[in-house]
């Protein structure tokens, strides 16, 4: 990766130290570099989901604003790890497909350069057709055990947080239970306890997204962010978060019409929301498309830095 001129010599030294700390196997605890202060920008934060089966996380750091040089994207999301089901142990477990595992194992080149620029890197967790999901843990202990797996992964690979995407669980497969009222509340509560200073976000879809309260506990405020999951549309997530933590706008880069991307960005600003969600950032130079929303969000075109 070609480093931006904003990455200082000390930041490069930190990246080298991180590479020595984690190697290429990911078996050692990751040393997270102290983030280089991101160039300040005014406006909502922008989030980029990256399908790492096909693309590299480094693309998140290649876009800056023509005015001021700030990062276009503030958060990059690794899409996606999975919640799988062990039919022998009858329990859920965290699974990384080979491409997700490669991304994590190569944190020194895939993750640390983004963090050195001030970009947060989160790991999205997705169902995998096996019946295990966030909404059907049979007990508080089972939910807490999975939360511990998530927290351990964040610590091991030096990530900045976890994103929940309750799709494709296929509740009931392999004899698993249907969604219940307590499961997601127990899971999020445990994860926040394990990770008091990390980010937790909600892709606002699936049974878990409608089960945020149980036993007098509302886990909405335990999230940092929640976003609309339907690309090319506007939809305010129903969760107890301030506007600064919500993205009613959602676009798929290159697929959502530029006029829609622009209008959603304009509405984000005019209605005072703090997040703008994008999906499927790839290796193609997309600065013209990305400028369709950065001009509205930040008053600046985007620049692609190879």
N, C-alpha and C positions, 0 to 999 in steps of 0.2 A: 504493500500500500504506500502511495506517495503521501507523506505527511503534509498537513497544512502548515503554512509559515507561522501560524499562531502557536504551534506546539513548540515549547521552549526546549532548550538543551536539558534542563532538569526534568522536564516531562518525559523526554526520550529515555533518560536514565532510569526513570521510574518504570517505564515500559520494559526496559531490558531486565530490571530486577524482577518484574512480574513474570517475565518469560522464564527466568531461572527458577522462580518459586514454583511455577506450575508445570513446567516442561511441556510435553505434548500429550501426556497421558491423563492429566486431570486428577491424578490420585492424591496429590498434595493439596493442602488448603491453599486457596488462591490469595495472593497478596494484592490487595486493591490499591492502586496508586491514589495519592491525594489528587483530586481533580484539579486540572488547570482551570482557573476561573474563566467561565464562558463569557464571550463578549456580550454585553448587555443588549437586550432588545426589548421593545415595549409591545405588549399584545399577548394574546393567548399562547399557551404552549402548543406545539405540534407533535403528534405521535405518529410513528411509522411502524406498522407491522411488516415483518420480512418473512416470507416463506423460505426458510433455510434449506428446504429440500432442493431448491433451485437457485437460491441467491445467497450472497454473502452479507453479513451484518455491516461490513465496512462501508457499504453504499450509504448508510444512514449519515455518515460523517462527511460525505462528499459535497453537500449542499450548504452554501452560506448565502447571506443576504448581501446584495450589491451595495446597499447603504449600511455602513457600519461593520460589516463582516461577521455578524452573529450567526450562530448555527440556525439553519431552517428548522431542524428537528431537535426536540429537547429530550424525547424518549424514543428508544428503539426497542421493539418487542420481538423476541425470538419466537417464531411461530412454527411448530408448537411441540411441546412435550405432551405426554398423555397420562391419563389416569387409566390404568389397566386393572384386570381382575385375576387373581391367583385362585383357580378353582380348587386346588388342593388345600390351601390355607384358608380359603373363603375370605379373602381380604383384598383391599385395593392396594396398588403400589404404583409408584412413579416410574414411568418408562420413557427412555430417550431412544428415538429411532436413530439409525446410523448417522444421519445428517445433523440432527440435533446434538448427538454425542460429539461429532466432529467439531461443531461450532464451540461447544463448551470446552472440549479438550484443547482447542486452539485459541483459548481466551486471549493469549498474548497478542494475537494478530486480529482476532475477530471482535473482541470486547474491550480490552484495555485502551486501544487507541480512541474509541468513542468516549470512554469515561475520562480520559485525559483531556478531551475537549469540553468536558462538562455535560456530556450526554448520558442520561441514565439508560441502563440496559435491563429490561425485565424479561422474564420467562413466562410465556403463556402456557396454560395447562388446558387440554382439550380431551373430551371423551374419545373412546376408541372402539365403540361397538361391542364392548364386552360386558355391559350391564353395570359397570362401576361408574359412579358419577358423584358429583359434589352433594347431591340432594338425597342420597339413599344410604348414608352410613347408618348401620343399625344401632350404634351406641355412641356416647360421647367419647369413650376410649378409642373407638375405631377412627372417629373423625380426628381426634388429637394425634393419633399415630401417623395418619397421612399428613397432617399439618407439619409434624416433625420432619417427615421426609422432604417436604417442600422447603422448610427452613434450612435443613442441612444442605440441600442443593444450592440454595442462595449463598450460604457461607462457603461451601467448598469451591464454587466457581466464581466467587466474588461478584455476584449479581446485585442489582439494586431493588429487586422486588419480584412479585408474582402477580400474574394476570389470570383471572378465572373466565373460561369460555365453556359454558355448559351446553355444548352441542355434541351429537353423535354418541352419547352414552348408551343409548338403547336400553334404558332401564327395564329390568326384568330378565334380560339375557343371562344365561348361566345360573339361573335360579336366584338372581339378585332381587332385592326388594324394589318397590316403586318409591318415588319421591315421598319424603316425609317432612313434617314441619320443623323438626329440630336439627337435622343433619347439617345444613349449610351454616346455620347459626353457630353450632358447635365448632365447625371447621374454621370459620373466619375468626371466631373468638380465640381459638387456640393458636392460629397462625399469627394473629396480632400480638398475642402474648409472647410467642417465640421470636417475633421480629418487630419489636416496638418502634424501631427507627427506619424500617424499610418501607417500600411502596407496596400497596395492594390495590389492584384495579379490577373492575367488573365489566366484562363484555356483556351488555345487558340483554341476555337471551337465555331461554331454557327454564326448566323448573326451579333451579337455584335462585334465579333473579327475582322470582316472585315469592320467595320464602326467606325474607330477611329479618323476620321477627319471630321470637319464640320465648315463652316463659318470662315475659317482661323485658327481654333483651332485644334491642334493635341494633343490628350490626352495620347498618348503613354508615354511621359516622366512623366506623373502623376502617373504611376504605379511604384511599386518597383520591381516586378517580373512578368515574363510570362513564361509559360511552354507548351511543346508539350503534347497534350492530348492522343496520341496513344501509348499504352503500347507495349514495345518491339521494338520500332522504334526510329529513329533519325530524328528530324525535327526542324529547327530553327524557332521560332515564328517571324512573320513579324510585328515588332513593334519597335518604336524608343526608344530602351533601349540599354545600353552597354552590352557586353558579361557577365559582372558580375551579371546582373539581369536576365539572360536567362537560361532555361533548355531545350536544344534540346533533351536530353535523357529522357525517361519515361519508368518505369517498373512497373509491378504488382508483388508484393512480393509473392513468392511461385509459381507463374504462368508463368512469363517470365523465360526462360531458364537461368541458372546461367552463362553459357558462354556468353549469350547476355547481361546480367546485367554487367558482367565484361568488355566486349568490349565497351559498352556504357559509362561506367565509365572511361575507359582508354581514349576514344575519348574526353570525357568532359574535362579531364585534358590536353591532348595533344593539343586541339584546344582552350584552354584558357577560357572555359565557367565557370560561377560561381555558377551554381545550378544543383542539381541532384534530379529528381522527382521520388518518389515512391508512390504506391497506395496499399491500403488494408492491412495495418499492423494489425495483429490480436493478440490474446492472446497466441498463440503457440510460443515456443522458436524457433526463426528463426535466431539465431546468425550465424549458418553455411552458410545459404543462404545470409544473410546480409554481411558477410565477403567477399562474392564474389565481392561486389562493394566497400566495405570500404578499402580492400587491395589496390585496384587501385586508389581510391580517396585520401586516407590518409596514405598509407603504413602501415596499421595496421588491424589486425583481429578485429571483434566485439565480445564483451562479453555481455552475457545476465545476468542481475541482477534481481532476483526474488523479 
